[in-house]
Amino acid sequence: MPRIYVHPLPVRIWHWINALAVLALIVTGIQIRYVGLIDLMSFRTSVVLHNWVGFVLIGNFFVWLLFYLLSDKIRVYHPELSPTKHFRESFRQLWYYGYGIFKGEPNPHHVSAYHKFNAMQSMAYQVVMLLLVPLQFYTGVLLWDVKRFEAMIDVLGGVRVVDTAHVLIFIFFTAFIFVHPYLASLGHTRTAHYKAMITGYEEVEEEPPGGGAGSDKAGSER
Amino acid sequence: MATCSTGRASAGTTFCADLIAIGRLALLAMVMLAATSPAAGAADNTLSALDEQCLGCHSVEGMKMKLANGETLSLHVDGAAFAKSVHNLIGCAVCHRDVTLENHPPLKKKIASLRENSLALAKICSTCHAAIFKQYEGSIHAVLQRAGSPGAPICTDCHAPHAVMSKSAYDAASGAPCSGCHDPVFKAYAGSVHGEAALGCANCHRAHDVNPATTGEQLKNACLGCHEGTLSSHKAWLPNAERHFDAVSCPACHSPTAKRKVDLRLYDAVAKERVVEKAGVPQFESRARSADAKGLGLDALALQSLLLEFNREGAPKQTTLRGRLEVTTGAEAHQLAPKAKAIQDCATCHRRGADPFQSVTVSIVGADGRPVRYDAQQGVLNSMISVDSVGGFYAIGGTRIEVLDMLFVLALLIGIAVPVGHLTLTWLFRRTAKRIGGREDS
């Protein structure tokens, strides 16, 4: 099976640090919010850990950001400018996950180095990485030192408003942390995408006659 | 009509006549000498000749005067105590300057009441103690006095004018004079770490510019004034220490047995200070009652409508709410324990159903400087509406919003249901499904 290099080393490092940190933040976040229901560690320990891991995650975000800003790989995040095409491809992908996969149909998306996200991923990761994650960092930093950022917090409506935004995004990521690994298991094998995120190489299924949507051989194994 | 009598004299009128004669002679000499040697005898705790002459009459125990309202004014002066007092420096005539040959003994002088007499004397005090009197005039004691409160202390209620010692009005053992009005507070204080160290009330509350304890920053600054390095020592273990200093009163943790509550304070976001009730046109209580139609305390909607009322004038959202965690009573605020016993367990507050959040009030600063409070229901801190109305107060865990908890559970269910449901369908359609993991399975 041909292999293409889709996950450069900085992206893989960023991804796995991100994965561990997000898990740690969710666990400590749940402990912070639900003292009495969960007793993994003390409230204070969970707050201190949450703060430290939060800053690690912020630093890690800039690894991701700088890598993509300074390399041509940023093309993987280029949005599809045609809404019609974007929604048609998104629907095809949704149809595949919700129906086609059970009928044995092939995945409509074909991975390449500059086109590694399917239409749904492309939209989801842009929202996650450029909106939700920065917003979570922003609210998290404000809550880390409420007094220092008091003026900004007041402009936003108060500490409860900021906390509510932080918790809503936390709730989204809690669902995400279950769904994301499952979707990653829907490669040609259950572990194919996991292995790819470790080695950098994605095995691609044989090109069906006529090629597939978004096929791009530019990144084939070098 | 004022009368003059002593406990010993059986024929008061005759005795008074004698006093009048002696008094006039003494007064003549006193006034003459006062101009030349006002402080005679002061340095060695001896009395001047003039003062001795005054005491010729006023040292008689039981000497008193009936006032217009029927009260009795003691005219007795303890000569020995006066000799030791700082007022010995100035002698009788400086304060009692209205006493003249013509009117003393003041059979003709009408004094309405003890209170009126004290008020008149306070004006005399202010002539020498202008700076201190100015401090007093800004105090809650003076505000209450001007409002006509008969119990509001004025100079002579705390300071015995004929036995006044330098900075000695306070008695650490009895708490006098403060305990005269604030006895329950003093009793609570006496057993506290500060009470056992024999600190005086004025160490924290100041002697003359006493402000209401729960308005302003005076008391917090008093704590931090003595306990230097407190913020940095708290920062060493307490996340968001400065926020805690703003939103939690010191006794809320350092009076560990106290019952705690949340006070949601109306705050002017433009002026950046607590909202003060307009003098003469109090609105807070009537508006709160109007919003709280059932009289059960303000619920989340009622609280929001109260805020809307206050925001009808001025900039949008000018009036907000800022919460503060404090102890329920003044007595509890004084039961400060040694540092080792202070609450350090975050879970005391940061958990669902924590005691401090079971009691909630909404407050405004009254026209007299004291807070005016109205009860709110506990639910105002956990309602989704609180994001709008109580934006300025949030304690993680303790005041978390219930709707968000439901959303969290829903997210968990979705997060689990999607993979489990999809896996199930994959198994059900295993004959036709794409052979995910087929190679591994084989």
Interface residues (C-beta under 8 A of the other chain):
Chain A: I32 R33 Y34 V35 G36 L37 S42 F43 R44 V47 V48 N51 Y97 G100 I101 F102 K103 G104 E105 P106 N107 W144 D145 V146 K147 R148 D154 G157 G158 V159 R160 V161 D163 T164 V167 L168 F170 I171 F172 T174 A175 F176 I177 F178 V179 Y182 S185 L186 G187 H188 T189 R190 T191
Chain B: W237 P239 N240 E242 R243 D246 A269 T320 C346 A347 H350 R351 R352 G353 S386 V387 D388 V390 G391 G392 F393 Y394 I396 G397 T399 R400 I401 L404 L407 F408 A411 L412 I414 G415 I416 V418 P419 H422 L423 L425 T426 F429 T432 A433 K434 R435 I436 G437 G438 R439 E440
